[in-house]
Amino acid sequence: MKLPQFLHRALGLNEGPTDNLASRAKAYNSPAGLDLTQDPTRTFQRLRGYRNNYKVGGYLATGIDLYPLYTFGEWYTLESKNETKKKEIEDFLNRINFNAVTTALMVDALVVRDGVAEIVYGRGSLEKVPVNVVPRPAECFDFDTDLKGVIQSYTQKCDNRGNSIQKITLLPAQILHYQFSLDPTSPYGISLWERAVHDIKRDTRVAEAVTAGICLHGTPKFVTTVNSDRPDAPKVSAVEWGILEDSQKDFNAKDNFLYEGNVKMAVIDTGGVPNVGQYSEVTMARACAAVGAPAELLGLRQGTSDATAVSRIAAFYKQVKLVQKDIERLWNVEIIDKITGEPGLVKIKMNSASMDDFLKKAAALPMLRTGSDPDAVADAAWCREWLNIPEDKRTDEEKPKKQEFPGSLQEWAMKPPVDNPMMPTGKSEQEQAAMNELAAAAHALSEAVREG
């Protein structure tokens, strides 16, 4: 059966090969691939809303700040045998304010899915050498990919207010791109703030409701009744009600009320709002768990035991270690290797934020430095570097003499005993003479074997 021509046009069967076409229309012979260039949920208004919510502050914004704080709060170490290049990298990181740039990248990745910074290259002989790294708002960029999902370019489509501008395209080599969590269905990352937005809104509503309830019912109120036990009494006139209201206007704790007749005052709302702590704790725990921040590190003591608190903090430290590895790889590969011109010549390493790691090192190193020659297993200078202990400034004369150990058991046996009058040997003079003769014979035998 032959299809009508209008069905060919409707089904796109007349397009032919579409491998090199800019159109996203798929024909019957189009190669299989992933079209990741479009993400309908990612808009400037949506991401800017997340950023503005974060900038308002609060304990959840502080929870986001915990990630950069613990990632390089203990600073970093540059590892290299080339002291000249190491000093060059250190000066570069200080000049661009490594702390501020990395914090901006991490916060943007956690809040608006991606953290991007423009890599500024030098001129002339330095055209391939980074000279500066400038953070940019990620929500102003589109990430252009091929059909396999590989990012080909970064296009700035709007200014910082969301207004359309003439598009500016940057190559991947010009962008330092960090993602906290990858999304296999999109070139953009996954935002912790976006994942927690429903719990954040729910906690906000509960907090506002609790605040309103406390403001409404948090202070006692007075109810005045007239002739409540005299149903047959005449109705109180408006003038009398006005006098009664004026008598209770702007009163304070020192005022007393004396009325003639059947007038009674009662106090209500003395109990306040019950279970406020339970409402807040449930929504707060959910929101903190959603952003992965232990409530204890935020100064919030919740109704849990110390064991569960330690477990949450330990899990957070493990997450921080993974983030540290990503930050190290990002700067080593994208920035430091380009400056040195030799991959791996200088490496940046984030110092551990967990005190347990330091204690484990401090306990393990003395165990390694045992035996006849401790420096052969764990050199003292290497141990100092691991523990970040300053270099020993003492001279060789000031240092204690190193104890010499014999090279073999035979040498130890032939070594003459040290006379110590304070430690009796318990042997007679004849026994001691025999031991000396035996040691001399063993020494002579060993010399003969060596010469022969």
Residue pairs with C-beta under 8 A, 6 or more apart in sequence:
3 11
3 13
7 13
8 14
11 28
12 25
12 26
12 27
12 28
13 27
13 28
15 25
15 27
16 27
16 29
17 27
17 29
18 25
18 26
18 27
18 29
18 30
19 30
19 31
24 35
24 37
31 147
33 146
33 147
33 148
34 147
34 148
34 149
35 147
36 145
36 149
36 185
36 186
36 187
37 142
37 143
37 144
37 145
37 187
39 186
39 188
42 113
42 186
42 188
44 139
44 140
44 158
44 162
45 162
47 112
47 113
47 138
47 139
48 112
48 139
48 162
50 111
50 112
50 191
50 193
50 194
50 197
51 111
51 112
51 137
51 139
53 193
53 200
54 61
54 64
54 107
54 111
54 193
55 61
59 284
59 288
59 298
59 299
59 300
60 196
60 200
60 203
60 287
60 288
60 291
60 293
62 293
62 298
63 288
63 291
63 292
63 293
63 298
64 107
64 110
64 111
64 192
64 193
64 291
64 293
65 107
66 293
66 297
66 298
66 316
67 106
67 110
67 180
67 320
67 323
68 102
68 103
68 106
68 107
70 316
70 317
70 320
70 353
71 102
71 106
71 320
71 323
71 324
71 327
71 350
71 353
72 99
72 102
72 324
72 327
72 350
72 351
73 353
74 350
74 351
74 352
74 353
75 351
76 98
76 348
76 349
76 350
76 351
77 348
77 349
77 351
77 388
78 86
78 89
78 90
78 346
78 347
78 348
78 349
79 346
79 347
79 348
79 349
80 86
80 89
80 345
80 346
80 347
82 345
82 346
85 340
85 345
85 346
86 346
88 339
88 340
89 336
89 339
89 340
89 346
89 348
92 130
92 339
93 348
96 132
96 133
101 117
101 133
101 134
101 135
102 327
102 331
104 115
104 117
104 135
105 115
105 116
105 117
105 135
105 176
105 178
106 115
106 178
106 180
106 323
106 327
107 115
108 114
108 115
108 116
108 135
108 137
108 138
109 115
109 178
109 179
109 180
109 189
109 191
110 180
110 191
110 192
110 193
110 291
111 191
111 192
111 193
112 137
112 138
112 139
112 191
112 193
113 138
113 179
113 188
113 189
113 190
113 191
113 194
114 138
114 143
114 177
114 178
114 179
114 188
114 189
115 135
115 138
115 177
115 178
115 179
116 135
116 136
116 138
116 141
116 154
116 175
116 176
116 177
116 178
117 133
117 134
117 135
117 136
117 175
117 176
118 133
118 134
118 136
118 170
118 174
118 175
118 176
119 130
119 132
119 133
119 173
119 174
119 175
119 176
119 334
119 335
120 130
120 131
120 132
120 133
120 134
121 127
121 128
121 129
121 130
121 131
121 174
122 129
122 130
122 131
128 338
129 338
129 339
130 335
130 338
130 339
133 176
133 335
136 156
137 160
140 156
140 157
140 158
140 159
140 160
141 154
141 155
141 156
141 157
142 154
142 155
142 157
143 151
143 154
143 155
143 187
143 188
144 151
144 152
144 153
144 154
144 155
144 169
145 151
145 152
145 187
146 152
149 187
151 172
151 177
151 187
152 172
153 169
153 170
153 171
153 172
154 169
154 170
154 171
154 172
154 174
154 175
154 177
155 167
155 168
155 169
155 170
156 165
156 167
156 168
156 169
156 170
157 164
157 165
157 167
158 164
158 165
159 165
176 330
176 334
176 335
178 326
178 327
178 330
179 188
179 189
179 190
180 189
180 190
180 191
180 192
180 323
181 189
181 190
181 192
182 189
182 190
183 189
183 190
192 290
192 291
192 292
193 200
193 291
195 290
196 287
196 290
196 291
199 283
199 286
199 287
199 290
200 287
200 290
202 283
202 286
202 287
203 283
203 284
203 286
203 287
206 279
206 280
206 283
207 280
207 283
210 273
210 276
210 279
210 280
213 273
213 276
214 272
214 273
214 276
217 269
217 272
217 273
218 269
218 272
218 273
219 269
220 267
220 268
220 269
220 270
221 267
221 268
221 269
222 248
222 265
222 266
222 267
222 268
223 265
223 266
223 267
223 268
224 244
224 248
224 263
224 264
224 265
225 263
225 264
225 266
226 236
226 244
226 261
226 262
226 263
227 233
227 236
227 261
227 262
228 262
228 264
229 262
230 262
233 262
244 259
244 263
247 257
248 257
251 257
257 265
281 302
281 303
284 295
284 300
284 302
285 295
285 302
288 294
288 295
288 298
288 300
292 316
292 319
293 316
294 309
294 312
294 313
294 315
294 316
295 301
295 302
295 312
296 302
296 309
296 312
296 313
297 313
297 316
317 353
317 354
317 356
320 353
320 354
321 352
321 354
324 350
324 352
327 350
328 347
328 348
328 349
328 350
331 348
332 344
332 347
332 348
333 343
336 346
336 347
336 348
337 343
337 344
337 345
340 346
351 388
352 358
358 387
361 386
361 387
362 387
365 378
365 383
365 386
365 387
368 374
368 377
368 378
369 375
369 377
369 378
369 380
369 383
370 377
371 377
372 405
373 405
374 380
380 392
381 391
383 389
384 390
384 391
384 392
392 399
406 412
406 415
410 442
410 446
413 439
413 442
414 439
414 442
414 443
414 446
416 436
416 439
417 425
425 432
427 435
